[in-house]
Each structure stands twice: as C-alpha cells, then as structure tokens.
Amino acid sequence: MPRHPDRHHPTPVRTALSRRRLVLAAPIAVLLGITGGTLALTAGSSDASDVPSRGVPEARAVKPVRTDGGSVLQIMAHPDDDLFFMNPDTSRSLASGHSLTSVYLTAGESDGRNARRQDPRPPADKAAYAEARQNGIRAAYAEMATGNRTSPWDRVSIPTAGGGRAELDTLRAKPRITLVWLQLREAGSITEDRPHSLHGLWDGRIDALESQLAAGSPVREGFSSTKEQTIGTITGLLHRFKPTFVRMMDPTPGRNDRTGKLSDHQDHMYGARFAQAALARYAQSPGHPAFGVQNYLGYATGGLPHSLDPATTEAKLRSLRTYAWMDHTDYCEDPAGCGDRKVAARPAGHGWAQSIRYTRSDSTSWVRQGGRGGELYAFAVLDGRLAVWRKAATGWTGPVLQQGAGLDSGVTSARLPDGRIAVLGTRTELGETPEAYRREVVVSVQTAPGGAFGRWRSLSTPERDDATGTSDISVPAVLVDRAGLMSVYVRDAGHGLSVTSQRPGGEWTGWTRAGGEGVHGNPVAATDATGRGYVFAGTAKTVLAWTQAAPGSPVTGPAATGLPPTTVALSVTPDGADGVRLWFREPDSGAARSARFAGGALASPVRDVPGGAVGYGGYGAVGAAGDRLALRSGTGAVAQAPGGTVGGSLFSGAPAATPYGFATMGLDGRLHWTDWAPSGR
C-alpha cells in the first residue's frame, strides 16, 4: 500500500479534553480492572505496532475485548450509515453485552464544510470535517452504550493486512465496543461519475484510491490502496475480530424507476461489494467461526411506509441528533467540531430515521416439515453456504454446511407432494471482471424424503446484466402444483415480478415478466388446501396479488387487493379448507395484522394480531402457524402470540413458525428453537 503525504491533511491538533480523557482516565481504569477475563487493560494496545493517538505517547489504552456468545461486525461506507439504516439493530447490539465492531471504509469528507445549508459557508477543510464526523459517531455510540456522550475512547493506529494503517477506537467503559476507520476517499456525489471513489476502484478505472485522514487521527501518514489491498484490508479485519454476524448495506440496490439512476449512494453499493469480496475470501479460510450476513436497504427506504413505531423512531432520532451536534456546544473541545452539522439540517434524513429494512433476508419459510413423521428441517446461510439442521425424535442436529459457495443471505423452502423439500435462494458470482458480477436464482432438492440435498441448480436470472439493474432481484417465492412442479417468482430490478416454471421433464422455462409496478421487498407464495396458488407482493401503497382461478389453472395478475399500505415485509400461510392468510405490519406502529383470501380474492376484513399489545412495535415479517405467531417485538427480541411472551437473544431476519414451535437464527450463528409452551426453550 503506497504511502504519501496527505495533501489535504493539516497538522492535527489533539484537544485538551481529549487528552484529559486519555491520560486521567487510565489510572482509574487500571484500578477497576477485572481479572476474570471480562476486561483487559494493557499499556499501548493489542499489537506491538499499534500507535496511540498523538499527543499521548505513553497513554494506557484499553484492549478491545471479544465476548463469548456472538460477535457482530458492521461494514459501512460512511459515518452515519449505521445510524440511519442499521439502527435500532445497532443500539440493541450495543446493549446486548456482546462485542460490536463498526468499520467505516471512507472518511466521509464530502466537500469539507461542516455546516447546514442555511448556515454561512465556512472554508473547506476535509480533514476537520472527517474528524467532526468521527467525533459525532463516537458521541452517539458512547451515549447509546453508556448514556454519556462524553464517555472516553482510546484511539490507536493499527497495521492492516492491505499494507497500510487504520484507526482503531475502543470505548474505555465498554471495551467490547470498537470502531475502525479506514479513511479512504469518498465519492463526494450520490450518483455522479467520480472515478476517484470506491466505484472507480472496483471497476478498475483507477489503480489505487487515496486516503483522507481525519485531523485528529493517530494514523499519521497518508496512503493509497489498490482494489486488492482494500479487499485484503477488510479480510484482515474479519480475521482480527472473528464475527459471527456481519451487517452491511445492499450491494444490489437497483435503479430509480423514474430517473434510471442508482437508488442508493454509489459508496453504499460499492462499499458493500468490497465487503462481499472480503467475506467470500474470509469464508474460505480455516478456523474461523461460521458467520451470517444481513443486508440493509439504504436511501430507498425513505420512499416506503415507515416501519418503526414512534418510541423506536424517537430513540433512533436521539442518536442522530447527538451525531449531528444539534446543541452546537463545544462539549468535546475539538476545533474540528463535535459532530456532523450537515445532518443537523435534517436529522431524520429523508424518512430514513422512521424505518429499517432488510433486503433478501426476511423469509419466514426457512423451517419446513419433512416427509417422515414429525421431522423438521431448518435452513440458513452461514459462510455463504447453505446450513441445514434436522429435528427428529431425539432433538435437533446440525448444522451441516452444504457444498456451493456464494449464497446470499435469506432462503425459502417448499415441500413437494412426495415429501421431499426444495430450498431456493440467490447466489452472487463476483466474477473475474466488474462486468461479470451476477446474481442468479438457485434451487436444491432432496434426493429422497429424509435424504441428502442435491447440488445447487442455477435457474439463471431475469436480469440482462449487472449494469442495467445492478442485479437487483429478491429472494424467490415458490408455488408447487399437485404434480410437484415448481413455479418460482422474484421481484426483479424493474420492480415487478418475473417467473420461471418447471416442465414435466425437469427442465425450466426462461424467465418471463409476470407484471406489477412499484413492487418492493420479497414476494411470498402459498397454496391453499384445495391446491389453488397465491402470490403476494408489496408496494408503497398496497399489496398486489397473483392467483389461480382454480387448482391447476394459470396464475393471473396482478390484481389489486384493496389492502392499505404495509411495511412491505409479508408472510402467508394456508388458512382453513379453502384459503390463505396474509400477514403484514401496520406502518408507523409495527402492529401485526392479517387478511384472509379465498377463491382468489380478499375474503375477510383486516384483523389485528391476537395477543393484544405484543402486536405493537417491532418490525419485519411475521412467522405464523395457524393462529400462533412468532415475531420481532419492540425490544428487538422475539415475541410469541397469543400470550405476549417476549424473550430470547437478538436474532437475524425473521422467525419461522411451525405447528410445534418456532425458530430464530441468533447473531451467534446458532439455531434457537422454542416450543409453543411458554417456558419451553
């Protein structure tokens, strides 16, 4: 990683208050050291080549601590991506007692002016603005974790696997919480062509991307990073922190239907692709803990109905206001500033503070009853491979990781008439060149009831190429007819549905457009007891339906359901002798609701979830088995209804419900099973 003096980096200044935190807090921290392994204190840091923040050469630094039971690593392009798009998940991880590391790929320096639009235009100082944004993040995290925005951090420079250096910040009061700043140059524009950016680096338009060091960073010498070095740097951080769960933005955000431009910031998209490449490499290394991944929707979430209840939104806004330095007092005593004043003009963003949305990982059909007795199968994606658990009379066994890498988070499953199970998902091929990046639909079917799962079969993709729609396809939804033939639906990059169907000989048709406009999220499908199929997909205004007039007849649609707006996270289950029940969330409250469809049409009015208050708050899809529900509650933990029981650890995606109980995938990479009996864990 070539080094060079950073032309935009003035002589850094450590603030008086920052010095006092580093020097005066250290002896107190030593006296409070816990010898049982929960807190470790060292002189310097965890690496002999780690360098403390300048101005405090002899500082005692708290060593980052990794906790048992799960470790979360977040990868973002900019400071504030986590606060806008990953919260409240971030704050709940901070409160969980487990390790959390947030990695910021760029400095987020923008134009270097730390001011609201209505403020007088200050001189550009990119190093100072980058430092102010760091100060805002440290304050927001400290406040979420300790209740005190001034809780001190230790800042050191660490070597990276890419040959450069990065800044590592550790929260002194809770050393399981760390921040890593790679400080690469940002694009400086949402969609405009900027070759000197993560986009340009990924596409090979530049050989290396320059750094933009923050004014107070302990990283003292500017550098540049090639594509290979950047992937290597992120891979090295994965080895250092050994996460069991990774959060990142969506690498395939799609394009705006009206303008044709990217629907998200180019740094979000290409930062996520760099993270994808690093994760794929890390997954091949021996000895690491298995990890899951969750992707988050970025700017486009602001154009959809709000998914958070008022209390959760207010808590999220509180962190954003702290980051934005709303009080504009010099509490940090840093001339660079204590936060991001650009965000102070609109701390909620463009409707981003009121929502959180997962992409491709909100399926509730990842647990399926097998073909032999009461056996169950559960499916998840770990290390980019399908993980399979099996429950028989003696209990759960697994996971067994199947062959075939590159699987995206979120899978769905269906039971065939002969008792075999089919698992469907999407797989990303990074390709040898940027143009070869591709996401495709894949399916694996059991060789026999209770048997092994066959090799993945590619069903290709409805997308022409990556450039046209950024490979933006959803998790598949599947209908199975009485002959065991499958029809697979995905939301395509044109925000409609596309379908491919299995022929009697086992071959598949090409993808054809099934219609629909303004579709978001993942479609869902179910077959009623008569064999009639239903497919549903959400828009910003309602839910669309594709149905069969009679079992075995063609699926037609889309038809308007007359349903009110939802948060777009849907699930559907068979209901009674001749219908299905669609489950969804009410915008701005998170209340779970449902509607029954029969004969291809809405058959009953919308009803609230049984269980009363448990349906208020929370977000994401609802797992259902009859009238028994498992859903994310307002605390982020799982709730079951009726009964209102809330408990368990944080989890990814959405719960899956069965007649016997429900499952969640923990952030520790483990399957968590709960019987419907209130005390059964």
Secondary structure as UniProt FT lines:
FT   TURN            7..8
FT   HELIX           16..31
FT   TURN            35..38
FT   STRAND          41..43
FT   TURN            48..49
FT   STRAND          51..52
FT   TURN            54..55
FT   TURN            57..58
FT   STRAND          60..62
FT   STRAND          71..76
FT   TURN            79..80
FT   HELIX           82..86
FT   TURN            87..88
FT   HELIX           89..95
FT   TURN            96..97
FT   STRAND          99..106
FT   TURN            110..111
FT   TURN            117..118
FT   HELIX           126..146
FT   TURN            149..150
FT   STRAND          153..159
FT   TURN            161..162
FT   STRAND          165..171
FT   TURN            172..173
FT   TURN            175..176
FT   STRAND          177..184
FT   HELIX           198..203
FT   STRAND          208..211
FT   TURN            215..216
FT   STRAND          223..226
FT   HELIX           227..241
FT   STRAND          245..249
FT   TURN            257..259
FT   HELIX           266..283
FT   TURN            286..287
FT   STRAND          292..296
FT   HELIX           299..303
FT   HELIX           310..323
FT   TURN            324..327
FT   TURN            331..332
FT   TURN            335..336
FT   HELIX           341..344
FT   TURN            347..354
FT   STRAND          358..359
FT   STRAND          367..369
FT   TURN            373..374
FT   STRAND          376..382
FT   TURN            383..384
FT   STRAND          385..392
FT   TURN            393..394
FT   STRAND          395..401
FT   STRAND          412..415
FT   TURN            417..418
FT   STRAND          421..429
FT   HELIX           434..436
FT   STRAND          438..446
FT   TURN            449..450
FT   STRAND          457..458
FT   HELIX           466..469
FT   TURN            470..471
FT   STRAND          477..480
FT   TURN            482..483
FT   STRAND          486..491
FT   TURN            493..494
FT   STRAND          497..502
FT   TURN            504..505
FT   STRAND          512..515
FT   STRAND          519..527
FT   TURN            529..530
FT   STRAND          533..539
FT   STRAND          543..548
FT   TURN            551..552
FT   STRAND          555..560
FT   STRAND          571..575
FT   TURN            576..578
FT   STRAND          579..585
FT   TURN            587..589
FT   STRAND          592..598
FT   TURN            599..600
FT   STRAND          601..602
FT   STRAND          607..608
FT   TURN            610..611
FT   HELIX           612..615
FT   STRAND          623..625
FT   TURN            626..627
FT   STRAND          628..632
FT   TURN            634..635
FT   STRAND          638..641
FT   TURN            642..644
FT   STRAND          645..647
FT   STRAND          651..657
FT   STRAND          661..666
FT   TURN            667..668
FT   STRAND          671..675
FT   TURN            678..679
//
